[in-house]
């Protein structure tokens, strides 16, 4: 991807004051006491086990959890670099892996314990209790030869309907528009295919299950799909404009659905938050503070946005990797990280974030950063090979 320089800034980036209330998402047991500090200042960065920046494909020494803290539950990560998913104990590191298919990207887990993993070959179905692959559902879309790498064809973003009856997966077609494939979770087959934009990085579903949202990286848009009729609508999301086309860095990556009103939140460059009303197609832009290229995003139950900063586009102007926690009132805490990261999940008590180090571009590392959202402490631990998607079991 060719670097495309953004327009000059019009204002300095400052951390906003105020407390950040982080609440339940789903998953792990309590890991630390207290609440997120209300200082509004950046928390201290963690130190890697080696004390040196990570390198592409490097292994990461397991850093044990602090003594006296109860063992949390398990994480599941998609290993883009090894065709597996890895089970991770946040206190000890990786505890086992299951082969799922070539270059797994996104994943989602249902209430029945089945994980659905978007690979280059199809959607793998994994029983997380027995740690076995149950099936591989092939795509209907012709995405070309099965390959690896950043631009490989096949599944990318993936989501599950609230009733657990449908899986929606965004299928990338190299050099063309992608599709949204609908999988029946009982019959384990593709029932419908919907045209979407280029490289559907992320797929999300509205809380009531009525709409599905495919975030299309290379076409500067989100495809809004009616879950009943499967009619698609294109909504352009380009707070910097579309200059530079496929060579631009200033494109959408991941989306979070705000629970209070169903609007879509898309962070851009740690500078601009695009807030999209999927019903009207209107976008408003709010300022952000991290000043870094942003990828993964998730949302807690109270509408707190958690967004991953992968690092600078321009080292002379931009800040390094970080994790932004943005409260519903717009106040932010920015936690510095070491090395690029891709996606994020949050513990059930809202006090810990798990950030994957896989990254879709170069410079990835083989582990997770575990961020204590109370103290700002960052631990790094082993977590498979180039982990991208992450969920809390």
N, C-alpha and C positions, 0 to 999 in steps of 0.2 A: 504494500500500500504506500503510495507516494505521500509524503508529508505535505499538508496544506496549511499554511500559516493563517491563523485567525485574524480578525480585524483588531485594531488596537483597543486596549481597554479604556473605559471611560471613568473608572473609579477604582480606588484601592480596595483590596479584599481584606476584610476585618472579621474576626470572630465575634458573633453576636452574643451579648450577655444573656443570662437567664438559665434556669434549670431545665434539664431534659428529663422528661418522665418516660422511662422505658418500661413497658409492661409485657404481659404474656404473649408469646407466639405459639409455640407448641414444642414439647420435647423434654429436655434434660432436667435433672433434679437441681436444686439450689447448689451453687458453687461458691458464692461469696456473699457476705452480708453487706448491708448498707444500700444506698441509692446513688445514682449518678450525681457527682458534685455540681453545684450551681455556679462555679467560678466563671464559666464561659471561656476559659483558657485551654490551650491545647494540652493534652496529657502527654507524659513522657513517652518516648519511643522505647520499645523493647530492644534487647540485645540478642543477636543470633548466637547459637552455641559456639560458632567458630570466631565470632567477632568480625567477620568479613562479609561483604555483600554476597548474595546468592548468585550462582551461575546456572546457566541453562542445564536442566536435567540433574542438578546436584542433589545428593542425598542430604537429609537433615537429621542430626542427632536428636533423639527423643529427649525432651525436657520434661521431667516429672512435674505433676501438679504440686503446689505447696502443701506441706504436711498439715493434717488436721481438717482438710476439706473433704466432704463426702464424695464418693465416686459418682460422676454424672452418668447419664445413659449414653447410647452409642450414636455416632455420626455415620453417615454413608456418603462416600464421595465417588464421583465418576472419574476414572483414571484415563484421561485422553491419550496418555502415552503408553498404556499397556493393555488396552482392550478389556479392562476389568472394572469392577466396583470394589472399593475397599471399605471394610468396617473399621471404625476408629474409636477407640476409647480416649476421650479427651484428657484423661490423666496419664495414659500409658502409650498412646500411639496406635498404630495399625495392629489389628488382631486377626485379620484374615481377609481374603479376596475371593471373588467369584468372576470367572470369565463370562463376559456378556456379548461381545461383538466388537468390531473394529471401531476404534476412536470414539468411545462414548463421550457425550457432551452434557446434555441436561438430564435430570432425573426428578421423579416425583414419587411419593409414597402414599398409598391409600390407607384407610382405617383398617382394612383387612390385612395389612402388613406386606402387601405386594408392592414392590418397587417397579416402576416403569422407566426404562433407561433408553434415551435416544442415541443410537449408534449409527455408524455409516451404513450398516447392512439392514437395519430394521429396529423395531422397538423390542428390547429384551424385557422379559417379565421375570423378576427375582423374588423368591420367597425369603424374606429377611429373617424369618424364624429358623428355617432349616439351612439357610445360606446356600440355596441352589437356584440355578436358572431353570425356570419352568417352561419357557417358550421364547421364540424369536419371531415376532410378527413382521413379515417383509412389507416394504412400502409398495404402494401402487404406482407412485411417481418414478419415472426413469431419471435417476440422479446421476447416471453415468457409472463408470467403474468405481468399485469400492477402493477408496484410498484413505490416506491420513493427511494431516497437516491442516493449517488454518482455513483453507478454502475448500476442504473436502466436501463432497456431496453427502446427502443423507440428513438424518435428524439433528436438530439443534435444540431450540426451546421446546418444552413439553409441559403440559398441565393436565389436571384431572378435574372432571366436573364435580360439583359439590355432592351429588348423589352417588358418585363413584361408578357410574354406568358408562362413561365415555372418557377416553384419553384423547387429547388433542396434541399433535406433534407438528412442529414446523420443519418442513423438508427443504433443504437447500439444493438448488439445481445450479451447478457452476455455470457462470456466464449467462444466467437467465433468471426469470422470476421463479420464486418458490411456490410451494403449496402447503396448505394446512390439511393434514390427514386426520380422519376421525376413526378411532378404534373402539369397537364394542368390547368392553372388559369381560363379558361372559363368553362370547364366541371366539374372542381373540383374533378378530379379523378386521381389516379396514372396510368401513361401510360407506365412507364418503371422502371426496377430495375437493378442496376449495382453493382457488387461485389466490395467492398473496403476493407480497413484494419480494425483493431480493435479499437473500441471507436472513431468514427469520431467526434472529438471535434468541428471542424470548417469546414465550407464549403464556398468557394469563387468562383467567376466567373471572367474570363478575361474581360477586358474592351470591347472587340468586341463580347463577348458572345460565342466565339468559343471553349473555354475550361472551365471545371469545376474542382476545386481542393478540395478534401476531405483530411483534415489533421487528420491522424489516430494516436491518442495518444499512444496506447499500442502496436503498431507494428512499431514504429520508422519510419514512412513514410508518404508520400503524394501520394494519388492516383490521377493521371491526367486523366481526362475523356474527350474524344472528344465529344463535344455537338451534333455533327451531327450524327456520327456513334455509339456513346456511348461506344466505345472501351476504356478500362481502361489500364493505365500503372502505375506501381509502381516505385516511386522514394524514395530511402532510405534517410532519413534526421536524422543524428545521429552524431553531431559534437563532442560528448563525447564517441562515440561508443555505442554498444548495450549491454555491460556487465550489468548484473543484471536483464535483461529481464523485466518481468511484475513488478518486485520489484524496478526497477530503477525510480528515480525522474527525470532523465535527458532526458526526452522525449518531443516531440513537442506538443504544445497545440493549439495556434492560429496562423493564417497566415495573412499577409497583402500583397496585390498585388501592386507592384510599378508601378505607371502610366507611367513612362518614358520608360520602356523597358519590362514590363510585368513579371519581375522576382518576385519570392516569397520571402518574408522576414519573418523569424521565429526567434524570440528572445529566447535565452536560458540562464537562470540563471543570467541575467544582466552582463554576461561575454562574450558571443559569439552570434553573429548574423549570422545565416545560410542564405545565399543568394542563392536561387535555381533557375536555369534556367529550366523551365518546359519542354522545347523543347529538350534539350540535356540531362537532368537529372543530370547535373554537379552542385556541391555545392561548394561555396567558403565561408570562415568564416572570419568575421570582428570582432574586439574587441568591447565590450560594457563596461559600467562603473558602473552600479548600484549595482552589486554583490548581487542579490536577486532572488529568484525563480519567474519566469515570466509566466504569463498567457495571458490575453487579449491583443489584438493588433489591431490598426486601422491605416489608412493612410489618410493624407490630399491630396488635389489636386496637390500640388507641390512636393509630395514624402516625406513629413515629417512623420516619424513613431512615433506613440504614443503607449507605451507598459506599461502594468500594472505589478508591482512587488508585489507578494503576501506576501513576508516575507522570513525569512531564512529557509534553509534546516538544516544547522548546526549553531545554535546560537553563537557558539564560533568563527566561521569563516565568516559568512554572515551578510549582512545588513538587516534592517527591510523593511517593505512595502514601496513602492514608485511608482511614475509615471515618466517614462523616455520619454522625447521629443527629438527625434533624427533628426536633419536636414539632407537634402540630401548629404551634404558634410561629414557627420559622426560626427559632433560636437553634444554634448548632454547636456541637462539640466535634472537634477534629482530632483524631488519634493518629499520630504518625506511625507508619509501618516501614519495614525494611524490605525492599525488593518488590517486584510486581505481584499483583494479586488479581483474582478474577471474580469470584462470587462469594456470597455470605449467607449464613444462617444464624439465628439467634436462639439462645437457650430459653427454656420455658419460663424461667423467672426473669428474663429480660436483662440479666446482668452480664452475660457473656456472649461475645460474637465469635463465630468461627469463619475465618476468611481463607479461601483456597489460594494456593500459590501457583496454580497451573498456568494461568494466563493464556489467551488465545494466540498471542504473538510470541516473539523470542524473549529470552531472559527469564523464563519460568523457573520454578524450583519445585521439588517434590515434597511438599508439606503444607501444613496449615498454620496460620497465626491464630492464637487464642487470645482474644482481647478482653481483659477485665474492664467492663464499662464503668466500674466504680473508681478504680485506682489508676486506670490507664496502663497497667502492666500488660506487656505482650510476651507470651510464650510461643515458641515454635516447636512443632512436633512432626514426626514422620506421618505421611498420609497418602501412600500410593504413589503413582507415577504421573506427574503433571495433572493434578486434580483440578477439575473445573467445577461442575455442579456439586452442591452439598445440601444434604437435608439432615434434620434431627429426627431420629427414630423414637 
